[in-house]
């Protein structure tokens, strides 16, 4: 059952005032024409690229590891474009949370929706395998136009007010949201034939993870997707989203289920998951969120690539 956890009276303390101000500005900016939002987003991204030195160095390290074939100049251009895409994603979040259906419907097309319909016919739930593309937030809103039963899995934000607002906005357009630590709740949703959306491409350490290649780099990879598929019998469908050139909007794409999946080999399954996510990263590398430490956890004996 949907539950709205946002109670504004819980967040009246002065420490929340800057967050309220930022959220208010974001909501107002969501009213601007889409072309203006794109230009402002790119500008903010360029500013972030200049000022956020630690995040820029993380992105540079990730791109160097994943694209060794590129020249240094090419990698720097990719990093800069990725920051521009990240800046745009801030505006897309506001549009996803508060934009009207009338504004959003002309901005996208969806491909492969028949794969989702076929998967649901089995009645065992469906796992949508996503990734941390910068279009992550807007893609969930766009998918909600086609299915009322989507339940995204999310990790709590550090800021309690931002977390409450994000959860309430997502619940407004999705069936519900699920904590990434609530495995029982996720399985219940699948057994009710819900659509569970998961993005496992972050570094959560060694617990419940194996080392498998991602973009050519040995990477700590969660085994949760294969585990959920094994326990529920739900098919796993890669779910991609992409920002199109200019003001064309977006394409959301659902691929056929991974086959055969899962196997009895955790490393093989984790490799399949990483390959599916990497396919979209290679297609649009500038639209991937490179600013998190994806390769922080290393096999024993390997140095931390982010240490300076």
N, C-alpha and C positions, 0 to 999 in steps of 0.2 A: 504493500500500500504506500502511496506517496505520502511523504511527510515533509512539510516545509519548516526548516529549522531556523529560519531567519526571524529574529525578534529584535527590532531596532533598539528597544529599551535596554537590551543587554550590552549595547556598544555605545554608551553615551560618555564614557570617560574620555578625558582630553587626549589620551594616547591614540584614540581611534579617529580623531578629527582629521588628520592628514589623509587617512584612508578614505573617509567619507568624502573629502574634497576630491581626491583622485577619481573615485567611482562616479561622483557627480559630473565631473568634467568628461569622463569617458562616455557617460550616458548622453550628454549633450552632443559630443562629437559624432555619436552614432546617427544623429539626425542630418549630418552633412551629406551632400551628394557623394556617391561612391568614388568618383574620380578625385575629389578633394581629399577623401580619407586615404587613398592610395598615396598621394603626394605627401601628405603630412606624415604618414607612416614611414615612408622612405626617409624623410628628413629626420625623424626621431631615430630611426635605425642608424643613420650616418652619425648622428650625435652620440649614440650609444657606442658605436665603433671607436670613436675618438676618446670618449671619457671612461668607458668601462674596461680598463686595461686588463684586469684579471680575467674577465670573461672573454676578452679578445684573445688572450694568450691560450685559454682553454680551447677555443674554436680553432686557433692556428695549429695547436698540437693535434687535435682530432683530424683536421683536414690533411695535415702532413702524414699521419699514420694511414689514413684511408685512401689517399690519392698520391702515392709516392711517384707516380708517373708524370705528375704535373710539375711544371717549373715553379720556382718560388714566386714569381710574379703572378702566375695563374692561380696559385693557392691564395695569395693575398687578395686577388680580385674576388675569388669565391667566398672568402671570409667576409669581405665587405658586403657583397650581395646578400649573404646569409643574414647579416645584421639588418639590412634593409627589409628583408622578408620578416624578420622578427619584429621590427617596428610596425609593419603592416598588420601583423597578427594581433597586436594590441587593439587596433581599431576593429579587426574582425571579431574579437571577443565581445566588444561592446555591441556590434551588430548582431552577433549570435544571441546575446542575452536580452537585448531590448529592441532590436529591429523588428519592423512589422513584416508579416507574411507577404504583404503586397510589395514591399521593397525587395525581399529576398528571392521570391520565386523566379523572377526573370534573370537572376544572376548566376544560374548554374544549370548543368545538365547531369543526369545520372546514367551510368552505364552498368549493365550486369544485374539489374534489380531482379531479373528472373532467377538468378542463382540463389538469391536470398529467399524467394518464394519457394523454390524447390527444396531448399534445406529445411524450411519450416514444416514442410509436409510430413517429415518423419516424426515430428512431435517430441523431439528430444532436446529442444533448445538449439540455439545457434551461437557460435563464438565468432565475432568479427575481430580479426587480427589487424590492429592498427599500429601506427608508429608515431613518434613525436615529430611529425611534420608540422611546420608552422601554421598550416591550415587546420590543425586538429580541432580547435574549438568551433569554427564555423561549420566544419563537415558534420558534426553531430547535429547541429540545428537543421542543416539541409536534409540529412537522412530522416529526421523526425517527420518530414512531410510525407514520407512513404511508409513509415511503420510507427505505430504508437507504442510498441513494446520494447523499445531500445533502453537498455540499462547500462550506462557506461561505468566502468570501474575507475576509481580515481584515488590518488594519494592526497591526504589532507595538506592544505597549505599551512605555512607557519603562522601567517597572520589570521587570527580567529575571525575577524570581521570579513576579510576577503574570502575566507573559506566558506562562511555562512552565505554570503551573497552569491558566490559561484555555485554552491549547492542548490540554493533556492532557484536560481535562474535555470540551471540545468534541469531541475525537476519540473519546471514549468513547461518545458518542451519535450522532455523524455518521460518514460514510464517511471523511473526512479534512478537513483545513483547508488553505487555499491562501493564500500570501502575495499581497498586492495588487501586488507588484512582479514576480511570476513569471508573465508572460503566456504563456510556453511551457507551463508546468505547467497553467494554466487551460485552454488550448486542448487539451492532451492529455486532460484530464478530460472536456471536452465531446465529443471524438472517441470516447471510451469510453462515450458516452451517459449520463454522470453529470449530476446536477443541481447547477449552480453558483449559489450565492446571492451577490448583490452589492448593496452600498449605496453608490452613487456620490455621495451628497449631502453631501460635505464639500469644503472649499476646499484644493486641492493646488497652487494657483498657476496660472500660465499654461501650463506645459508639458503637452502633450497635452490641452488644454482649449480651449473656445470660450466666448464670452459668449452666454448665452441667458437668457430670463426665468424666474425662479422666484418664485412668489408676488408677481408684479408688479415684481420687482427684477432688474435686469441682473446675472447671476451667472456666475462662472467655473465651467464645467461640464465634467467629463471626457467625452471622446469614446470611452472604453474600451468601454462597453456596445455601442454600434453597431459598433465595430471587431470585437469578439468575435463578435457576431451575423453580421457580414458574412463573417468568415473561416471560421466553423464551420457556418453555416446554421442555428444553434440558434434556436428561437423565444424571445421575451422575454415573460415572464408577470409582471405586477405582483403583488406578494406583500404583503399587508397583515396587520397584527395590531393588536388593540385590547383594552384592559382594560375589562371590563364593570362596570356599577355594583355597589356593595356587594361581596358575596362571590361574585358569579355566575361569576367567572373570566375567561375570554378567548374571543375569536373570532379564528380565523385564516382568512384568505380569499385564494383564488387566483383571479385574473381571467383571462379569455381572453387569448391573445397579442396584443401590439400589432400592428396591421395598418394600412397596409403599413409594415414596418420591417425593416431599415434602408433609408433612401433614399440618394441620393448627396450629400445636403446635411447637413454636420455640424451646422450650427446648427439646422436643422429637427429632426434626430434628438435633439439635446440638449434642445430644447424639449419634444419628446414625453416624454422621460424625466422632465424636471422636472414636467411636467403630471401624469404618473401618480403621482409621489410627493406632489405638492401636493394631489391629490384626498383622500388620507387625512389630510394635515395639516389641511386645512379641516374635515374631518369630526370630528376630535378634536384641536384645536390644543393643548390642554393636555398631550397625550401625546407631543408632539414634543420632541426634545432641542434646546432653544433655546440652550444654554450654550456652543456652539462658534461661532467666528467664520466663519459661512457666507459672509459678503459682504466678507471682508477684501481679496481681490484685486479691484481696480477697473480699468475701462477707463482708458486714459491720460488724465490730466487730472482725473479724479474723486478727491475726497478719501477718506481712510480713514474709514468711518462710526464706527469704534471709537476713533478718536483723541480724547483729551480734553485 
